[in-house]
Amino acid sequence: MTRKLIRVVIGGDICPIGLNEPYFIGGDAGSVFNDLLPEFENADLSIANLECPLINKKNPIEKAGPVLGVSSDSINGLKNASIDILNLGNNHIMDHGSEGLFNTLTLCSKAGIKTVGAGENLQEARKILIVKIGGVSIGILSLAEHEFSIATKNLCGANPLDLADFVRNMKSNSPLIDYLIVLVHGGNEHYPYPSPRLKDTCRFMIEMGAKAVVVQHTHCPGCFEEYQGSHIVYGQGNLIFDLPGQKSSFYEGFLVKLLIPDHLNASMELVPFVQPTDQPGVKKMAIDDARLFLQLVQERSLAIQNDEFVKLKWDQFCENRKHDYLRRIIGHNRFCSRIFSFKYRKHFKVDSYCRSEYLNRLLNTISCESHREAVENILNHRSINDWGNFGRENDK
């Protein structure tokens, strides 16, 4: 007897802020997801990334970058959206500390929504969630790049991206899993291609036994490839994220639909959607818009098969971002640059001069794999003359 296809639908980042928050609080999933809602309702397994904790009160941690958090009552919209699993392994889940994470875990459990990627300690956060559908054991593993959310042996948080741990985890759990989906919260924001490191990392996960790897977090639709008979998606864009003033790509994305047959050699479909900027919710793209959108995704996907192209685009991205990254390291102006020099060290205590905001930004830059990779590229491509002119460029 032939078993029907198992339909797994994966959505990107959900952050129920702005115009969308009242609808989530009211449980009005139809007004939020519109004609995308049936995609979740008809799936055998539906997954999305919750890009913020659900909180009762604000208790922001000290960090670099925005702090996100929404009302606990937003769980109503998530529950009514027929989302089976929420990925919590991301860079914002600890924005309101352990209280925010534990409240989110509790609310999801009460709503009947499974979670993956975060827990009360590293051992809990790293667990692979296994769901049995039609006799097939589907595993979901969530990994996050190192920012301000990472769990440790004794502290709660998200599961860190650690390839050595990934291999050990695979080795001990592979007998229990028929089809493994890995969600990676990483990559560079607003960049639609993988960096050389990210491409190599995702391919390695496939080589180690993953059947699908989906990268989230980049806030723009990216590209994909089939590798060794399995699927890699390098950025699927936001699902719900009302943040005014962003590029148009911030409001576009696609669902990843995996169709898994008896022999487990799945096919993949993309479902394009758009978030209107003047009203709440998300909806499928019009036919002509979807056709053009998918054509652009396909063009990027073909291009990344060439490693030289991936390297070239990455060099260009780093070149365009070099001043932003260099300011993260050496300060915002010529004066800041000078006080870090040996000549002025005896006059300034750098640790007391630097504001915590700067130190948090510096920590984020050197801890996060994507930021660190960009800085390494920038430093490798800068000449001595470039460094000599950097302070003057900042003073202009």
N, C-alpha and C positions, 0 to 999 in steps of 0.2 A: 504494500500500500504506500503510495507516494504522499508524503507529508506536504502540507501547504508551505509556501514561503514564510519565513519569519521576518516580520517587518520591524526594523529598529529605526526610530527617528531621533536624531540628535540636533538640538538647538544650541545656539551660542549663548552669549552673555545676556542675562536678564537682570536689570536693575530697575525696580518699580518706582522710580522717582518722577518728579515733575507732573505732567498732565496724566500720566498713567497711574500714579499712586492711588487716587480715590477709587478707581475701578478695581484695582487689586484688593483694596481694603473691603470694598463692597462685594467682592467675589464675582464681579461681572467679567468673566473670562471671555465671553463672546464679544464684548466691546473692545477688548484688548487684542485678541488674536484673530478675530474676524474669520476670514476663509482659510486661515492656517489651522484653526482649532480642529477641524476634522482630521488633519494629518496626525495630530497627537491622539485623538480619540480612536482612530482606526488602527493605530500602531499596536503591535504586540508588546513593544517596550519603547517608552519615550523617555528621553534624557535631555536635560538642559543645565546650563551653568548659572548658579545664583551668585551674582557678582557683588553681593553685599550681605551683611548679617541682618537678621530681623531683630529689632531691639524695642525695649520698653522705654528706655531713656538713653540719652546721649552720654557716652563715656569714651570719647575719642582717644586713641593712643597717640603717642608722639611718633611721627613718621614723616617721610617725604612723600609728596603727592596728595591727591584728594582723599578725604575720609568719607566713606559711603555707609549709609545705614538707613533702613526704612522701618515703618511701623510693623509691629508683630502681626497686626491684623492683615497685612499683605499676604499672609499664608492662605487666605480665603481664595484669592485669585489664582494662586499657584495650584491649589487643590482642585479647583473647578476647571483648570486647564488640562486635566487628565495627564499631568506629568508624573511619571512613575518614580523617576530618580532625579535628584538634584545634586549636581557636582558642587562641592564646597571647597575643592582644592584650588584656590586662587589667591591672588595677591590682596584681596580686600576682606576676606572672611574674618580677619582678626582686627578690623578697623575700630571696633569697640570692645576690644579685649576678650578675655575668656567668657565674660558674662554674655557678650553678644553671640559668641559661637555656641555656647551651651544652650542659650535660649532658642537659637535657630535649630539646633539638633532636636530639642524637645518638641518644638512646634511641628517640625516635619514628621517626627515619629507619631505624634497625636493625629496628624492629618493623613497618615497612611502613606507618606512619601518617604522612600528610602533615600539615604544620603551616602556619598562616597567622597573620599579625598581629604577629610578632616576629622579630628577626634581629640580625645582628652590627652593624648600623648602620641609620640611617633608610632608606636606599635599599633594603636588604633587607627591612626590616619593612613597608614600604609596598607591596610587590609584591602584585598580585592573583593568587591561585591560580586557574588555569584547568583544569577537568576536562572531558574530552569524554565524553559519554554518548549513545549512539545517534545520533551525528551532531550533537548539540547541545553547544555550548561553554558550560559553566556557570562563571561567575566567582564567587569568594568573596573579599570584601575585609573586613578587620577593622580597626576603629578604636577607640581607647581614649581616654577623657577624661584630662586631664593630672593624674596623681598622681605616685607615686614609681617609675614603671616605664618612662617614655617614652624612646625612642631619640633620638639626635641624629645629626648628620652623621658623627661619629667614635666614638660610643658605642652599645653594644647596648641593646636594649629593645623596647618595644611601639610600634606605629604610632600616632601621636597623632591625635586628632580635629581636623582642620584642613580647613575647607570649601574654601579656595582650593586646597589640595593635592588634595583629593578631585576637584574639577572638572578639574584638570590631568591627574590619573590617569585619569579617565573619558575625557577627550578623546583621550589617547594609546592607550588600550586598548580602547575601544568597538568598533573594527572586528574585534577578536579574540573578542568575547563576545556570545553570544546572550541569555543570561539572567544578570543580576548579582544576587547576594545580598550585602547589606551587614550585617555584625554590628557592632553598636555597644555597647561596654562603657561604660555610663554611666547617668545618671539618679540618683535619690535612693533610698537604701536604705529598704526597708519602706514605700515609697510606691507605690501601685498605679496612679497616673495619670502622664501626661507633664506636665512643666512646659511653660509656653508656649514657652520656647526649644527644648526637646527636640522638641516637636510640630512646630515650624516647621523645625527642622533635618532631621528625618526626612522630612518632606514635600518639602523642597528636594532631598534625595537622589533621591527618586522623580522629581521634575521633571527632574532631570539625567540620568535614564536607568536608575536602579536599579529592579529588578523586585520585590524584597522587602527590607525593612529589619527586622531583629530586634534589639531592645534586650535586653541581658542585664545582670547585675550587681545588680539591685534586691533580690534575695533574697525576692521575693514575686511571686505571679502578678498580672499587670496587666490590660491590655486591648488591643484591636487596632482597626484600621480598614482599609477598602479605600479607596485614594486613587488616582485617575486609572487605575483598572484594575489597580493593584498593591497589595501587602499591607505593612502596618506593624504590628509587634507591640511594644507598650510594656511589656516585662518578662514573661518566661515562667517566672520562679521558678527555684529551685535544682533540679538534677537529683539529685545526691548530695552531701550536706553534713551530716555528723553533728556538730552543735554544740549541746549541751544548753542548756536555759534560754531558748530563743527562742520567739517567737510561733508559733502554729499555722501561719500563712501561710508561715513559713520552710521548712516541711516539705511544702508543696504546690506544684505546678507543672504544666506541660503541655509535651509535645513539640509542635513545630510541624511539620506534614507538608504539604509543597508538592507538588501533583500537576500536573506540567507536560505539557501536550499538544503536538501538532504546532504549533499556532498560538501557543504560548508564553503564552497567557492562563491562567495557573495558577489553580487553586482551592486553598484552604487548609483543613486540618482540624486540630483541637486534640485531643490525647490526654492527658487529665488523669491525674495520678498522685499518690501520697502516700508520704512516708517515715515508717514507723512509728518512734516515738521510743524504743521499748524493745527494738528489734532492728535488725540491719543491713539494708541494702538499700532498694529502692524497688519499688512495685508499682502497677498500675493501680487507680484508684478503683473502688469498688463502683458498680453501675449507678445506684442512687438518689443516691449521693454525687456521682457524676460529673454527673448531670443538674442538681443544685442548683448545683454548682461552675460549670458552663458557663453557667447562667442568670445568675449573678452577674457573670461575665466579660462576658457579652453586655450586661448592664445598664450596666456601666461603659463598654463600648465605644460604646453608643448615646449615653451622656451626654457623651462627649468630643467629639462632633460640634459641640457648642455651645462656642464659644470663651469665652463668659462663664463657663460652668461650669468650664472648665479653669482660668481665672484665679481664680475663687472658691476652688476646691479648693487651688490653689497658695498663695493668700494664707493660707488656714487652716493648711496644713502649715507654712508659714514662721512663722506666729504661734505655733504649738505648739512650734517648735524654736528660737525666738528666743534664749532664754537660753543654750542650748548653743552657738549660733553666736557670740553676743556674748562669751562666756567664751573662745572660741577666739581672739578678736581682742584683748581687753583684759585677759586674765588671769582668775584664779579668785575674787578677792575684792576688797574695797574697797581694801586696801593695794596690791594689784597695780595697780588702776586709778589710784591716786594717783601712784605713782612714774613713770607714763608722762606725767603732766601737766607743763606747762611749769614750774610752781612748784618741782618737786622734781628737775628734770633735772640741776641742777648738783651735787646731792648723790648721785645714783645714775648709774652707767654702765649704761644699760639693756642694752646688748649683752652685758655681763659678768654681769649679774643673771639674765637669762633662761636657763633651762635649755634644752638642745638639744631636749628633748621638746616644750617650748612652741613653739620656733621651727619645728620640723618640723610641728606641728599648724597653725601660722599659715601656713606655706608651702603646706600642702595645701589650706587653706581658700581662699587667694587664687589658687592655680594651677588647681584643679579647677573645671571649668565649672559643675557642678551646685551645689557648695558656694558658689561665688562668686555665682551667680544667687540663691541663697537669702539670702545676706548682703545683697545689693543690695535685695532685696524688703523684708527686715526693717528696714534702715536707712531706706528710703523711707517706711515706715509708722510709724516711732517718732517721738513728739513730744519736745520739749525736756523736758517733765516726766517722761516715761518715762526719759530718759537721767539725769535728776537722781536718780531713785529706784533706778537700777540697782545701785549699790554697796550700798545699804541692803538691797535684796532678797537680795543674795548673803550678807550678814552674818546673815540670819535663821536 
